[in-house]
Each structure stands twice: as C-alpha cells, then as structure tokens.
Amino acid sequence: MVFELIVVDTKEEADFINLTVAKPNDHRKTYAVFVGQTICGLHHRGVRPNRLTRWHRELTTEMELRWNAEVLIPSVRIKEAL
C-alpha cells in the first residue's frame, strides 16, 4: 500500500488537496500537510506514510528546519526522507 504525504506551504493548499484528492482505497492513500503543522500518529490502516512529496518553497528559517527534522522526517517511514 502507498501512503503518500504531500507537504505544501499553507493550510489552505493542504485543505484544498485533501478535499479534491480521490478517496483512499486498499492500494493508495494521499494526505496533505502544511509546513509547520503538528503531525502526531499519522497512519492509515496501520501504515505510516511511505512516500513523501514536497510541493513547498525551500525551508529557510530555523523554525522550519527544526520542524522538518523533528516532526516531518520522523513521521514518514522512508530512507529517502533523510
């Protein structure tokens, strides 16, 4: 199963993607979050995100970089995220 996590710049973009993306099925789930969003216990049917798609600007502030290292990367289960 593919659980894709899409990272965007704003909450509005994430909400739009989450409303317009197809419903999850047995093979695929897509979910969007925004830079700085609290991510805790993110999973679908026991599967953590295993594909990461970044549709955001470059992370430059110390707060954004810490969010990437301490929140985003630990929430996904892929080596490429490191």
Backbone as a ProteinNet text record, in pm:
[ID]
protein_1_A
[PRIMARY]
MVFELIVVDTKEEADFINLTVAKPNDHRKTYAVFVGQTICGLHHRGVRPNRLTRWHRELTTEMELRWNAEVLIPSVRIKEAL
[TERTIARY]
83.3	0	88	48.6	120	43	110.9	53.4	142.3	94.3	172.4	139	242.8	229	279.9	193.4	229.2	247.4	360	388	377.7	292.8	271.6	298.7	289.2	322.7	214.1	87.2	-18.5	-126.4	-199.2	-310.5	-417.8	-440.8	-542.5	-508.2	-380.4	-338.1	-357.8	-321.3	-337.4	-484.9	-570.2	-714.1	-770.6	-728.8	-777	-737.9	-613.5	-567.4	-644.3	-662.3	-732.7	-878.9	-940.3	-1079.4	-1093.7	-991.8	-1004.7	-940.4	-858.9	-792.7	-894.8	-875.5	-967	-970	-1079.7	-1096	-991.6	-946.3	-847.8	-907.6	-821.7	-865.1	-761.1	-769.5	-677.6	-534	-513	-379.8	-314.8	-394.2	-337	-414.1	-339.3	-393.6	-303.7	-362.3	-287	-337.8	-245.5	-282.5	-184.7	-236.4	-152.4	-141.7	-22.9	2.2	74.7	73.1	143.9	267.5	362.3	487	453.6	500.3	476.7	360.8	285.8	170.3	215.3	141.4	167.7	123	213.3	182.7	208.3	103.9	118.4	32.7	93.6	18.7	-43.5	20.1	-33.8	-19.5	-132.9	-131	-265.8	-267.9	-391.4	-391	-486.3	-495.4	-364.4	-302	-179.3	-52.6	-62.6	54.3	91.4	218.3	267.6	298.8	306.1	340.2	471.3	470.1	590.4	633.6	568.3	610.9	593.8	695.7	694.9	708.6	612.6	616.7	621.5	722.8	739.7	698.9	590.1	542.5	547.9	656.9	669.4	797.5	804.6	926.2	1038.4	1157.5	1272	1256	1283.3	1274.7	1400.5	1382.1	1497.4	1509.4	1398.6	1408.3	1446.1	1499.9	1539.1	1417.6	1304.3	1182.8	1137.1	1143.5	1104.7	1200.2	1328	1426.9	1411.7	1382.8	1358.2	1232.3	1126.4	1002.7	1031.7	1111.2	1146.4	1219.2	1317.4	1399.4	1328.5	1247.4	1189.7	1046.4	974.5	834	811.2	850.2	819.7	895.5	1025.8	1107.1	1071.8	1055.4	1017	877.5	791.3	654.6	643	746	740.8	835.7	805.4	883.4	954.9	1046.6	1124.4	1266.7	1360.9	1500.9	1529.7	1457.3	1483.8	1455.1	1372.6	1337.8	1456.9	1553.7	1669.5	1757.9
-117.8	0	124.4	223.8	351.2	454.2	513.8	623.4	743.8	834.1	949.7	1070.3	1134.4	1256.7	1371.6	1469.6	1585.8	1704.9	1774	1890.1	2015.6	2110.4	2236.2	2352.6	2475.7	2593.7	2637.1	2631.2	2688.9	2587.5	2619.3	2534.8	2528.7	2639.9	2643.7	2547.4	2543.1	2449	2304.4	2276	2139.9	2101.4	2193	2164.8	2139.2	2219.6	2202.2	2064.9	2026.7	1895.7	1783.5	1795	1689.7	1678.1	1788.7	1783.6	1730.2	1751	1715.4	1582.3	1527.5	1400.1	1287.4	1185.9	1070.9	1004.1	940.2	867.5	756.7	728.5	620.5	484.9	395.6	258.8	162.9	37.3	-62.5	-45.8	34.2	44.9	181.4	285.6	420.2	512.2	592.8	698.1	818.3	935.4	1059	1159.2	1227.1	1324.8	1441.3	1563.7	1683.1	1750.3	1799.8	1878.5	2005.5	2105.8	2229.4	2242.5	2323	2344.6	2402.4	2336.4	2380.7	2310.7	2229.3	2160.4	2052.8	2039.7	1932.5	1800.8	1704	1572.1	1471.2	1405	1309.4	1187.1	1071.5	948	934.5	988.7	985	845.1	782.4	649.7	623.6	527.2	482.5	330.6	272.6	126.9	66.7	136.2	86.4	111.9	181.7	210.5	357.4	382.1	519.7	566.7	699.2	748.3	686.8	638.2	576.1	642.2	751	830.9	977.8	1057.7	1198.9	1283.1	1374.7	1466.7	1608	1683.4	1819.8	1921	1992.4	2098.7	2232.3	2259.2	2382.3	2453.5	2579	2656.5	2601.4	2647	2599.6	2641.7	2550.4	2580.4	2656	2776.4	2861.1	2901.7	2923.3	2969.5	2854.1	2889.4	2786.7	2705.5	2771.6	2702.1	2599.8	2637.6	2545.3	2426.7	2453.6	2346	2250.2	2304.4	2218.5	2136	2196.6	2122.4	2006.6	2032.6	1927.9	1812.4	1845.9	1743.2	1672.1	1744.5	1687.4	1637.3	1686	1647.6	1570	1628.7	1566.6	1436	1440	1321.5	1203	1221.7	1106.5	1051	1130	1082.9	996.5	994.8	912	794.2	688.1	565	537.9	625.8	605	653.4	588.5	627.6	756.2	780.7	897.6	1027.7	1023	1143.8	1198.9	1114.3	1158.3	1239.5
0	0	0	-77.2	-84.2	-2.5	94.5	172.1	145.2	60.5	17.5	103.7	154.8	232	145.4	119	37.8	131.3	120.2	204.5	118.7	162.1	90.6	185.5	133.2	212.8	310.6	270.2	353.2	388.7	494.1	537.2	429.4	361.1	255.9	142.2	103.5	-1	44.4	167.9	220.7	225.5	272.1	277.5	138.6	40.5	-96.9	-151.6	-131.4	-179.8	-110.5	20.2	93.9	52	8.4	-36.7	-178.4	-262	-403.4	-440.9	-353.6	-383	-372.1	-455.5	-454.7	-317.6	-290	-163.8	-152.7	-30.4	-13.7	-49.7	-95.6	-123.7	-65.5	-102.1	-46	-93.6	-199.6	-259.6	-240.7	-213.6	-210.9	-116.1	-42.7	41.9	23.3	2.3	-13	89.6	155.6	256.9	249.1	260.7	252.6	388.6	419	539.8	497.4	584.9	553.7	642	596.9	670.2	807.4	911.7	1047.8	1116.6	1044.7	1102.1	1200.1	1309.3	1404.5	1343.6	1340.4	1284.9	1396.6	1441	1550.3	1521.6	1518.5	1498.8	1361.7	1260.7	1125.1	1066.6	1034	972.2	905.7	816.6	751.4	753	823.3	838.2	889.7	982.3	1043.3	964	850.6	766.6	782.1	814.8	820	678.5	656.3	522.5	473.5	348	292.3	161.6	126.1	11.1	49.8	24.3	61.2	-64.4	-85	-198.1	-142.3	-182.9	-131.4	-238.2	-211	-300.4	-227.1	-159.8	-82.9	-122.7	-82.1	-107.7	-20.9	-45.7	32.8	179.1	268.3	411	451.3	507.1	535.2	681.2	749.6	887.9	980.1	1094.7	1191.7	1236.5	1252.5	1294.8	1189.9	1062	954.6	946	960.1	954.5	1072.7	1190.5	1307.4	1287.7	1231	1203.4	1108.8	1005.9	910	979.8	1062.7	1127.3	1242.5	1318.6	1440.4	1424.6	1323	1306.9	1177.3	1064.8	935.5	913.4	922.5	892.6	982.9	1114.4	1197.4	1166.4	1102.5	1077.1	952.3	868.3	747.3	761	689.1	701	568.7	531.1	409.1	431.1	368	380.4	304.7	192.8	110.2	183.7	288.5	362.4	438.6	470.8	546.4	457.3
[MASK]
++++++++++++++++++++++++++++++++++++++++++++++++++++++++++++++++++++++++++++++++++

